Amino acid sequence: MFSAAIKDTWAEMKKLKNDPILAAAIIMILLITSYFVVWPIIKVISFSQFEDYLKLFTYSRWYHAALNSLFMMVISSISCAVIAFIFAYTITRLKVPFKGLFRFITILPIVSPPFIVALSYILLFGRQGMITKYVLHVNFDIYGWHGLWLVQTVTFFPYAYAVLYGVMKSTSTNLEYAAYNLGATHWQVFKNVLLPLCRPGLAGGVLIAAMSVLADFGNPIVIGGNFNTLPTEAYMQMSGMFDLKSASVLSTAILLPALGLFVWNRVWVGKRSYVTVTGKETSLEHFPLPPAVKWTLFGLCMFVTVFVLAVYGVLVYGAFTKTWGYDWSFTLDNLTYVAAKGREIINSIKFALIASLAAGVLALPLAFIVQRKRVGVNRLLDFLAILPGAVPGVFLGLGFAMAFNGQPLHLAGTSLLMILALMVWNLPTCYSACLAGLQQISGALEEASFNLGASNMMTFRKVLLPLLRGAFISGIVVSFLRSVTCLSVIIFIYSAKTSVGTVSILGLVQNGEWGSASAFTIVLISIAFIVLVSAQLFLKKQGRSIEL
Amino acid sequence: MKTEELMIQISNMSKRFGDFEAISQVSLDIPAGSFTTLLGPSGCGKTTLMRLIAGFYEPDAGDIYIQGKKANGLPAFKRNTPLVFQEYALFPHMTVYENVSYGLKLMKLPRQEAREKVDAMLNMFGLQGMQDRLPRALSGGQQQRVAFARALIMGQKILLMDEPLSNLDAKMRVEVRNELRELQQRLGITAIFVTHDQDEALAISDRIAVFNKGRIEQVGTPWDIYFKPNNEFVADFVGTANFVEGEVAAIEGNDLIIKCGTSVLRVNRSEYPFQSGDRVTLVIRPECISICEAPNEGENVWSGSIQRSSFQGRMIRYWIDGSPLQWIVDDSSPSVSGYLEGIVHLSVDKQKIHLLPKERQEQRN
């Protein structure tokens, strides 16, 4: 069977001789992805010897960092999944007010820098915290795993929510009605029908949350305190001691479980979806729940919502406050400070814009070839395109720092390095968007175009491209947002000249300059929001919407 | 009406969705053991009524009685009104066995007993050997039989069906509807069947309720619905009909003499209340008109010229210009010489003309 597969592959590849443009495109894509995706990964993994890796088990500080990372990953992904499930259920199934607000809450963290929840957590509950100092008059240590757990849950539940929402929305309520019709009570319907149908979504949500928490750098560095995790430990080794070897070992230690989760998610969860066919039959509205249950769920969503709003509200307040905790008077100093740091903001925008455009331009032909052509290497191309999605940001950054620091490409400290790293990091985002867009375009449309006499190129340009515009722009916008708010990828590769907004904020937070940090964050979020809203308005005019 | 003979009684029921009145002031009695079909175009309210019976919706006004007991406010899971969904709504994560036995599991029936019941059901529907398959591994027809087995296994006396045959191909549909009718009579179930397919409704039902815009236009036997429609909507929706406007010119013994344009037709008076001078609409089914090349003798004869014809296997349909009137005529025993052409002669039995009072214009659309 295996040899037959190879034979097929070979036969398909031989056919490429007749289509030189396609062959050239594939070779180009393979070269680019090998050099900018695979090479940095190999570089990091191979930098250290086997003995160095053994230190993970023998050196207690690292051993604990690894355990901490795993522990945080497990508890946070469970709490993320629970909250995400409640949100998805409430939004797809219940008739309650404020659903628009709940949905908004699930978008906010996606347009925010990664550590802002941690930052406002400090502003609320820290030593000078608004609530701890002035409302409760207590003073306790918020740094450590409790605080981090809360912060990670609030930060990453929206990612789990996005998966669960998709599954629940596509699960026909008729199945629930069928169970009620046979005599099942609310609880039985939930237990026997809805929960099993959502299980793949739940697993997918847990895995996404787990990957994000495992790889997260921003929150633990701000709020972890002595609770060190693998990404923060790698950062310490690199920035404190320039110990590349240790950093590479620690980063690789994150990569392996991350890859495992990633593969598990794609292979196992992907095959177990029960997305139900909804044909002509109109789906019924959700079967009304007992009011007590309904309003409890609503209350839980409201509680999380208020908390998230407080997180952002306190940032806005902090941005206009003189000295947090001591002098609450209104000031514009913080904004003036941000204005003085204009270059970093411009860098943020510039790098994000170029990188996301480049990612989109690379992703489009890649998705087209994988989805529409049989070229023998489809699976390889697909794997290369999604691989960066499995690589933790810190690892990718380290890989770029190591791989392009000498012959043949010396890019250390340049803008190009930042752009390339962000481009690779966002390749999966753009690729998935284009792939999903292509899957929705029936092959019959292309056949119709060929049938009317259009060439390959003409069909691509005149039929596919216009139809793909929504997905394409959507992918680029999301990539832009991710880039502007990205910290983990660039923390190892920025230089004084190429520093960006998120790096400055981290520095301000570490120095306890809450006001300036808040102001900086608010400015970044505003930029992200303006871009998101204008893109949404633009796409809405064309009858499309952005999939976050 | 005696309630003990009625399985379901609906009185003055209304249901709106926002501004849309899906059901307005509907009353319907469903006798025990009958096969009742709710027939109508899409959006007419037939499915809404079925869901109201199943308890998926609560009515805004009106009452529903199931087996003599008021069912308003009773949640769907306490109604004992099993429903076969249009797309079957089989649980995709459960095997055939688990799907069929789900209702028994909810009743906490002992395992052995449940197994026997499920086996009997699977046998009845020819699903032996498939109990461990998931629904997606079944053909459309098999899925449908699982849906029926799941609905019938509790042995309830009511079966609701929401266009269950619409996903089958044409030939299967006819087969299954015959089996379904046979099954319903054998088990003595009260069946309520929603469809927009008039052939299906006529073939399968004891009684048909024709819906239009949230109201019931007519309830009756298939025969009455077809040959004695209450109004033009029913006549037009069920089958094809020639509508001819006319005026009662005279009453002669048992016949009404009706003037339509330049011709005069004689119609059996039966119970029609019309008087001389009344405006009426004649409803004549295409197959009730005889067509031949030679001129006919007697009453109700006229002629016209064939404009178009269409061969439909069991008959030939002709469109005939009998100026000023246009006619559709079905010839179910065509002559060996093939299609007729040119001038033909038509006749209709006076018993086979149905009369309606002339409706106002706005009601006709």
HADDOCK unambig.tbl for C-alpha pairs under 7 A between the chains (distance, minus, plus):
assign (segid A and resid 174 and name CA) (segid B and resid 89 and name CA) 6.14 0.50 0.50
assign (segid A and resid 175 and name CA) (segid B and resid 89 and name CA) 5.18 0.50 0.50
assign (segid A and resid 175 and name CA) (segid B and resid 90 and name CA) 6.93 0.50 0.50
assign (segid A and resid 175 and name CA) (segid B and resid 91 and name CA) 6.42 0.50 0.50
assign (segid A and resid 178 and name CA) (segid B and resid 89 and name CA) 6.42 0.50 0.50
assign (segid A and resid 180 and name CA) (segid B and resid 76 and name CA) 5.87 0.50 0.50
assign (segid A and resid 180 and name CA) (segid B and resid 77 and name CA) 4.69 0.50 0.50
assign (segid A and resid 181 and name CA) (segid B and resid 76 and name CA) 5.68 0.50 0.50
assign (segid A and resid 181 and name CA) (segid B and resid 77 and name CA) 5.36 0.50 0.50
assign (segid A and resid 181 and name CA) (segid B and resid 81 and name CA) 6.79 0.50 0.50
assign (segid A and resid 181 and name CA) (segid B and resid 82 and name CA) 5.78 0.50 0.50
assign (segid A and resid 181 and name CA) (segid B and resid 83 and name CA) 6.75 0.50 0.50
assign (segid A and resid 182 and name CA) (segid B and resid 77 and name CA) 6.42 0.50 0.50
assign (segid A and resid 182 and name CA) (segid B and resid 82 and name CA) 6.10 0.50 0.50
assign (segid A and resid 182 and name CA) (segid B and resid 103 and name CA) 5.26 0.50 0.50
assign (segid A and resid 183 and name CA) (segid B and resid 77 and name CA) 3.96 0.50 0.50
assign (segid A and resid 183 and name CA) (segid B and resid 78 and name CA) 6.06 0.50 0.50
assign (segid A and resid 183 and name CA) (segid B and resid 103 and name CA) 6.57 0.50 0.50
assign (segid A and resid 183 and name CA) (segid B and resid 106 and name CA) 6.83 0.50 0.50
assign (segid A and resid 184 and name CA) (segid B and resid 77 and name CA) 5.68 0.50 0.50
assign (segid A and resid 184 and name CA) (segid B and resid 106 and name CA) 6.30 0.50 0.50
assign (segid A and resid 185 and name CA) (segid B and resid 77 and name CA) 6.33 0.50 0.50
assign (segid A and resid 197 and name CA) (segid B and resid 93 and name CA) 6.84 0.50 0.50
assign (segid A and resid 274 and name CA) (segid B and resid 92 and name CA) 6.46 0.50 0.50
assign (segid A and resid 281 and name CA) (segid B and resid 86 and name CA) 6.56 0.50 0.50
assign (segid A and resid 281 and name CA) (segid B and resid 87 and name CA) 6.76 0.50 0.50
